[in-house]
Amino acid sequence: MFKDEELQKLVEREGVRRAVHGGDVLMHMGDTITHIPIVLKGSLRILARDDQGRERFLYHIMPGESCAMSLTCCNSQRTSAVAAVVEEDAELLMIPIRYVEEWMVYPEWRKYVSDTQAQRFNELLETIEIVAFSKLDEQLWKYLVKRVQATGENTLKVTHQEIAQELNSPREVITRLLHQLVQRGQVSLARGAITVDLNAP
């Protein structure tokens, strides 16, 4: 991952490889952060939850990337403000939090942390813009597209209820909107699965 040989050796020595399965919850809100995850294979889905338990999809973490929320929590020694769900079977490199600060002496690590935070900030702004200014059918379509892009598979194993939770919408509304997407030829539905046509108009 890193060109600096000394840094790369430290990452390989101190990082713990962990295999996780699609659907597993890697981190709950309120969990104490002990490691930061760097995705080697697969992807993670990051969710926020309010005081009433309502969830909201934020962004994905793809191979080579980490979670800015985790990095921030590590630096300030706070508990996690987000939940991390494994989108598909993944392999992670878990870095103990104490090395986040120790490795700041390496310019490449500082750049990695800074770039991660900048990227996630831009993705959060995009999410806010979608929620604030897009209709729910547009939000649903963009949500499905992002999940397909994250997995590389056009068929998502997901229920209407799960989507409703992550978009903070009643299930009946999501079902109605999905049927509208079916009529437009953008998706097809099966029990517990949705196939998305990215080439649809």
N, C-alpha and C positions, 0 to 999 in steps of 0.2 A: 504493500500500500504506500510505503514511503521510500523516497530515494536515499534519505539519510540512513546509512547502514547501522549506525549506533541506535538510532530511534527505532528502526525496524526490528533490531534484535531485542530491544526492550519490549516492544509491542508483542512479539512472538513469545517472549519469556514470561511476561506478566499477564498476558491476556489468556482467558479461559474459553476454549471453544465449547459451544453449546448447541446441540441440535434441538429444535422445537417444531411442533406440529401445527398445521393450519387450524385456526380456531382457538389455540391456547391463549390464555391471558398472561402475557409476560409480566405486566405491571398493573396494579390497581391504583386508583387515586388514593393518596394518603400513605402509600407504601414508602418506607424509608429507602432511599437510594444507596445501594452499596456498590453497584457497578454501572458503567454506561455501556450500552450495546452498540457495537459496530456491526452492521449487517454484511455478511460475506455472501450469502445466497438467500434468495427469497425476498420477502418484504414484511414490514410491520405497518399496521394501521393505528394511527394515533387519534384518540377520542378525548373530548372534554366532557365533564358532567357538572351540572349545577347542583345547588343545595337540595333541590327537589328530586334529584336522581335522573333528570333528563339529560340524554347524551347528545353529542354533536360531533360528527366526523370533522377532523382538522386536515390531516395530510398523511402521506405515506413516507416511510423510510425505505429507501432502495439500497441495493448492494453498494458498498463503499461508503455509505452514509451513516450518520448517527443522529441522535435526538438532541436538539438544542435545549429542550425542556430539561432533559436529564443533566446536561452539562451545566445549566444554570442552577439546578437544584443542588448539584454537587458543589458548585462554587459557594453557594450560600448556605449549604447544609440544611436545606428544607426537604420536606417530603414531596413526593411526586404530585404535580398538579394535573396530570393527565393519566389516561390508561393506555396501555400498549397491547394490541391484539395481533397475533401472528396471522397475516393474510393468507399465506401458503407455507408449506413446509420450508423451514429456513435454517440456516447455520449462522450463528452469531459469535462474535468475539467480545467477551465481557471483560471490560477494563476496570479494575478496582478504582474507586473514586479518588484515592489519594494521589494517583499518578496524573490526574488532570492538571493539577497545579505544578507538580514536580517537573513534568515534561514541557512546561512553558518555556524552558531554556532552549528548546529546539524550535527554530523558526518555522519549520515545516508543520510541527504540531500546532503552534500558535495560529498559523494560517488555516489549518484544518478546522480548528475550533471556531475561528472567526468566520470562515466561509459557511460552516454549518449553521451558525446563528443567523447570518445574513439570509441564507436560503430559506430557513424556516420562517423568518420574519416576513419575507415576501410571500410565502405560501399562506401564512396567516392573514395577511392583508387581502389576498385573493379570496380566501374563505369568507372573510367579513364582507367583501364586496358582493360575493354571490348571495350570501344570506340576506344582505340589506337590500339589494337591488334586483335580484332575479326572482321570477315566479317559481313556485314549488316544482312545476314540471321541468323547468330548466335546471333547477338544483338537482333533481332526481337524475336527469340525463347526465349531467356533469359528474355526479357521484358514481354512476355506473361506469362511465368512461374511465374515470380515474382508477377504479378497482380492476377493470379489465387491463388497463395499461400496467398496473402494478403486478398482476399475476402473469400476463402474457397469454392468458386463456380467455376466449370469448364467452365461455360458459361459467357463470358464478354460482357456486353452491350457497345460496342465501335465501332466506324466507322473507316474505313481505313484512313480517313483524320485526325482523332484525333491521331491515332498511328503515322502517318507521322509527325505530328507537334511535338510530344514528342520525336521522334527519329531523328528529324531534317533531314527528307528525303522526296523526292517527293512522292506524293500519289501513282502515277503510279508504282513506284518501290516497295512500300509496298504491293500493290495489287498483283503484280507479285510474290513477295516472299511468300505471304500468299497462293497463288495457288500452289506454290512449296511445302509448308507445307501440303496442302491438299493432293497432290499426294503422299507424304510420309506417310500419315495417321496420322499426328500429330495434325491437326486441321480440323474442319468442319466449313463452313461459312453459315450464314444466314443474312438477311437484318438487319443491325445494331447490329449484334452479332457474336461472334466467340467462338466456343467451343474447348477447348484445352484438348488433351489426354496426361496426364502426364506419362502414361505408354507406350507411343509410343516410338519406338527406336530412 
